[in-house]
Structures are given as structure tokens and as C-alpha cells.
Amino acid sequence: MDRTVKLALIQMRCGDDIGENYRRAMEGIREAAAEGAQVVCTQELFKSRYFCQTEDRDNFDLAEAVGPESETLRELSSTAAELGVVIVASLFEKRAVGLYHNTTVVVDADGSFLGRYRKMHIPDDPGYYEKFYFTPGDLGYPVFKTRYGRVSILICWDQWFPEAARLAALSGAELILIPTAIGYSSIEDSAGAEAYRDGWEIVQRGHAVANALYVAAVNRVGFEASPAGPGPGSPQGGIDFWGSSFVADPDGQIVAQASADEAELLMCSVDLSVVDRVRKRFSFPFRDRRVDSYMGLVNLYND
């Protein structure tokens, strides 16, 4: 049975005006719905510039509560109900003073709040000082049963870890959505940066193949200067986010991809019935797993 669902990924440039970023994202949701989208996903931390390039306590003021008291969540819920779309939105969550998460919320097409995913893997690299801001998630890898299909979320750095995608698949995910903020840093040489971008795409396509499901990554685009100023090898330090949001099918083929340098609403139809067909054809996602031999995975390192 055909179970075609139309996805929309909102690839944006973000400026200093948080209200303007939010307005454009909401416009993107409405435009997507007008074009027939049923599931709409934002990029990572779409309300602001990528503030994790530096460690600045003032940036904690960007965080917001995520729950019934949240104005943002109320607006997302009312918009989802009005348009009949599932909305997946990435927010900077203030859980308590001094306790913050990089969180993605899932709102069903009737406006009901299905829950949240808190980013599990937190990087701490030059230009990506996320451990200063975010506490690792404590909700595991939930699957959200939306009107249109079973969806799981990973966030940016999570995309490098095959265990995360596998656990989502083992819980029944048919589609993994990955809000992302990744690009070329001014401290990287061009050849190394190109290899990094290729690896970013390859590993996510690999998740699609290994777990026989769809993977959709939505990345921001455009150059964002570092508040710290110039960096090595560049007259102006910062990150040039490479966009290139894409959807990969259960065979790992890219079925839609956005540009590398322009804001874009990427629309793509996916047939979730393909997930079942591929899993029946290949037994490696589940049947042939040797779970008795994987005990070493619970160790940080096997000396």
C-alpha cells in the first residue's frame, strides 16, 4: 500500500534579529503547507545565529522554556492544527536556571505536542563549543507516532554515531529527521573541509541503508562570522554553513537536495511503504544482528 508523505525542509540563513528569523521560519512552514507538505522540519537552532562559536554567558538569555507555558510551542501547535501538518522544530531549551538543552519538539498535525528530543552527543571543538551551553539529553532516542508516519529525531553531532540511528530504527522509526548546523570553518584547509562535507553526507546515507529507512538532514546556510573575530587562515573567522540539505531513501540514494549556498524550501515526497519492502528484502537491519556479540559497545573503549 502506498504511504506517500510530502516532506519540507526549511534551509535558512540566520541573522541577528531573532524575531525576523522566527517569522521567516513560520512563513516557510505556511509556504510548505500551501505546496502540500505534511511534515515540515526546521534546521538546528533556527531562531538565532549559531551562537556556539564562542563561550558567552549572555547567550543563555536566548533559551526558552519548552512546555505548555511556552509561547513558541503554543504558536507551533496552533499553526500545525490550522494547516494540518506535522512540525518538527529545533529550540534552545531552558529546563532550569543553569540547565539547558539543544532540543527538538514534535507537534502532530492536530496540534498536539507529541514530545521532545534532547541532543545526546554534544561536541566541544573549535567554533563548536556546545558543551558550554548544552547538557546531554536524557530522553534516549524516542520515536514519535505522527499522523503521517513514525518519526525519530537526531540533532547534528548525533548524526556521526551509528548507534543512535540504530536505536531509533529498533524502536520503529521509518524516517529520521536531523536538524543541523555544520559548515566550513575558517581554521580548516579547503581540501580537508571538502572531505568533511563528503563524510557528513556519506555517513547519513549509510544510516539510511543500514537501517532501511529514510533520512532527511536539514542544514543552515550562509557565512556567520565568529564574535571572537579573525581566525587562523582567514581574514575573518567564522563558519560558512554549507546547506546541502537532503533526503536519502532506504537504499541510500539522495532523492532530493538543496543548494550549498542559498536559502531554500526543499520539498520531497517519500513513500514510507518502501521501508517495509526493503526490510523484507534484506535481513541485516534486524534479523541477522548478533546482539550477543555486541557487549563491547557498552564500553567507552576496549583496551
C-alpha positions in Angstrom: 0.0 0.0 0.0 1.3 3.4 -1.0 2.1 5.6 2.0 3.5 8.7 0.3 4.3 11.6 2.6 5.5 15.0 1.4 8.4 16.4 3.4 9.6 20.0 3.6 13.0 21.0 4.9 13.5 24.7 5.7 17.1 25.7 4.9 17.7 29.2 6.1 20.2 32.0 6.5 20.0 33.4 10.0 20.6 37.0 11.0 21.0 38.8 14.3 17.2 39.5 14.6 15.7 36.6 16.4 12.1 37.7 15.7 12.9 38.0 11.9 14.4 34.5 11.8 11.4 33.1 13.6 9.0 35.0 11.2 10.7 33.6 8.2 10.6 30.1 9.5 6.9 30.4 10.2 6.4 31.7 6.7 8.4 28.7 5.4 6.0 26.4 7.3 3.0 28.1 5.7 4.5 28.1 2.2 5.4 24.4 2.6 1.8 23.5 3.7 0.4 25.5 0.7 2.6 23.3 -1.5 1.2 20.2 0.0 3.8 19.4 2.7 2.6 17.1 5.5 5.8 17.0 7.6 7.9 20.2 8.0 11.3 20.4 9.7 13.5 23.4 10.6 17.3 23.5 10.8 19.1 23.4 14.1 18.6 26.4 16.4 16.8 28.3 13.6 15.8 31.2 15.7 19.3 32.6 16.1 22.7 32.7 14.6 24.9 29.7 15.6 25.9 31.2 18.9 28.2 28.3 20.0 31.2 29.7 18.1 32.2 31.3 21.4 31.6 30.8 25.1 29.4 33.7 26.2 27.1 33.5 29.2 24.9 36.2 27.7 23.7 33.7 25.1 21.8 31.7 27.8 19.3 34.5 27.5 18.3 33.0 24.1 17.0 29.9 25.8 13.3 29.4 26.4 11.0 27.0 28.3 9.6 24.2 26.2 6.2 23.1 27.5 2.7 24.2 28.0 3.9 27.6 29.2 6.0 28.2 26.0 4.7 30.8 23.7 6.7 29.3 20.8 5.2 25.8 21.4 1.7 27.2 21.6 2.2 29.0 18.3 3.7 25.9 16.6 0.8 23.8 17.9 -1.9 26.2 16.7 -0.1 26.5 13.3 0.1 22.7 12.9 -3.6 22.3 13.7 -4.6 25.1 11.3 -2.5 23.7 8.5 -2.8 20.0 9.2 1.0 19.5 9.2 3.5 17.8 11.5 6.0 20.4 12.7 9.5 19.4 13.8 11.3 22.5 15.3 14.7 22.9 16.9 14.8 25.1 20.0 17.3 26.2 22.8 15.6 24.8 25.8 15.8 26.3 29.3 14.9 23.5 31.6 16.0 25.4 34.7 18.5 28.2 35.5 21.9 26.7 34.7 20.4 23.6 32.9 19.9 23.9 29.1 19.4 21.5 26.2 19.6 21.6 22.5 16.0 20.3 21.9 13.7 19.5 19.0 10.0 19.4 19.5 7.5 17.4 17.5 3.9 18.7 17.1 1.4 16.5 15.4 -0.9 17.6 12.6 -3.8 18.1 15.0 -1.7 20.5 17.1 -0.9 18.0 19.9 2.5 18.1 21.4 4.0 14.6 20.9 7.2 15.3 22.8 10.8 16.4 22.5 14.2 15.0 21.7 17.2 16.4 23.5 20.5 16.2 21.7 22.6 13.4 23.1 26.0 13.9 21.7 27.5 17.3 22.5 30.6 18.5 20.6 33.4 20.7 22.0 35.6 21.7 19.1 37.0 25.0 17.8 33.9 27.0 16.7 31.5 24.4 18.1 31.7 25.0 21.9 28.4 23.3 22.6 29.4 21.6 25.9 29.5 25.2 27.4 25.8 25.6 26.6 24.1 22.2 26.4 23.6 19.4 28.9 23.5 16.0 27.1 20.0 14.7 26.5 18.3 12.3 29.0 15.3 11.1 26.9 17.0 8.4 24.7 16.0 8.1 21.1 12.2 8.2 21.1 10.0 7.5 18.1 7.0 9.8 17.6 3.9 8.3 16.0 2.6 11.2 13.9 -0.4 11.3 11.7 1.8 10.5 8.7 4.4 8.1 10.0 6.8 7.0 12.7 9.5 9.7 13.0 12.7 9.9 15.1 15.0 12.8 15.6 18.7 13.2 15.8 20.5 16.6 16.0 23.7 17.5 14.2 26.6 15.8 16.1 24.3 12.8 16.7 24.5 12.1 13.0 28.0 10.7 13.3 27.0 7.9 15.7 25.6 4.7 14.1 24.3 3.5 17.5 21.9 6.4 17.6 20.3 5.7 14.2 20.1 2.0 15.0 18.3 2.6 18.3 15.8 4.8 16.5 15.2 2.1 13.9 14.9 -0.6 16.6 12.1 1.4 18.1 10.2 1.5 14.8 11.3 4.7 13.1 10.6 4.9 9.4 12.1 8.4 9.0 14.9 10.1 10.8 14.9 13.9 10.7 18.2 15.6 11.5 18.2 19.4 12.2 21.8 20.5 11.6 24.3 23.4 11.8 27.5 22.4 10.1 29.9 24.0 7.6 33.4 25.0 6.7 35.4 26.6 9.5 38.0 29.3 8.8 40.5 27.2 10.6 40.2 24.3 8.1 42.0 23.9 4.8 39.8 23.6 1.8 40.8 20.0 0.9 40.0 18.9 4.5 36.8 20.8 4.5 35.6 19.2 1.3 36.4 15.7 2.7 34.5 16.6 5.9 31.4 17.6 3.9 31.5 14.4 1.9 31.8 12.4 5.0 28.8 14.2 6.5 26.7 13.2 3.6 28.1 9.6 3.3 27.6 8.7 7.0 23.9 9.7 6.9 23.2 7.9 3.7 24.8 4.9 5.5 22.3 5.2 8.3 19.5 5.0 5.7 21.0 1.9 4.2 22.0 0.1 7.4 18.5 0.7 9.0 16.4 0.6 5.8 14.6 3.9 6.4 14.5 7.4 5.1 17.0 10.0 6.5 16.4 13.8 6.0 19.1 16.3 7.1 18.2 20.0 7.1 21.2 22.3 7.5 21.6 26.1 7.7 23.3 28.1 5.0 25.5 31.2 4.7 28.6 32.6 6.4 28.3 33.5 10.1 31.3 35.5 11.5 32.6 34.5 14.8 32.1 37.1 17.6 35.7 36.3 18.6 36.9 37.9 15.4 39.6 36.8 12.8 40.8 33.2 12.9 43.9 31.4 11.5 43.9 31.2 7.7 41.1 33.7 7.2 40.7 37.4 7.4 37.5 36.9 9.3 36.9 33.9 11.5 33.6 32.1 11.3 31.7 29.2 9.8 30.4 29.1 6.2 27.5 26.7 6.6 27.2 24.5 3.6 23.5 24.0 3.3 23.0 21.0 1.0 20.0 19.7 3.0 19.0 16.3 1.6 16.7 13.3 1.8 18.1 9.8 1.3 15.9 6.8 0.7 16.3 3.3 2.3 18.8 2.3 -0.4 20.9 5.3 0.5 20.1 7.2 -2.7 19.7 11.0 -2.5 16.2 11.7 -3.8 16.3 15.5 -3.2 19.0 18.0 -2.2 19.1 21.7 -1.7 21.8 24.1 -2.8 25.1 24.7 -1.0 24.8 28.5 -0.8 21.1 29.6 -0.9 18.2 29.6 1.4 15.7 27.1 0.1 12.5 25.2 0.9 13.3 21.7 -0.1 10.2 19.6 -0.9 10.3 15.9 -1.4 7.7 13.1 -1.5 8.7 9.8 0.2 6.8 6.5 0.2 7.1 5.1 3.7 5.8 1.7 2.4 9.2 1.3 0.8 10.7 0.9 4.3 8.7 -2.3 4.9 9.5 -3.6 1.4 13.3 -3.0 1.8 13.3 -4.6 5.3 11.6 -7.7 3.9 14.2 -7.9 1.1 17.2 -7.5 3.4 17.6 -9.1 6.8 20.6 -7.1 8.1 18.6 -4.3 9.8 17.1 -6.7 12.4 17.1 -10.5 11.9 20.8 -11.2 11.4 22.1 -8.9 14.1 24.3 -10.8 16.6 23.2 -8.9 19.7 25.1 -11.5 21.9 28.4 -10.3 20.3 27.9 -6.6 20.9 28.6 -6.3 24.6 31.8 -4.3 23.9 29.6 -1.4 22.7 28.8 -0.5 26.3 32.4 0.2 26.9 33.9 3.6 26.2 36.9 1.8 24.7 38.1 -1.8 24.5 41.7 -1.8 25.7 
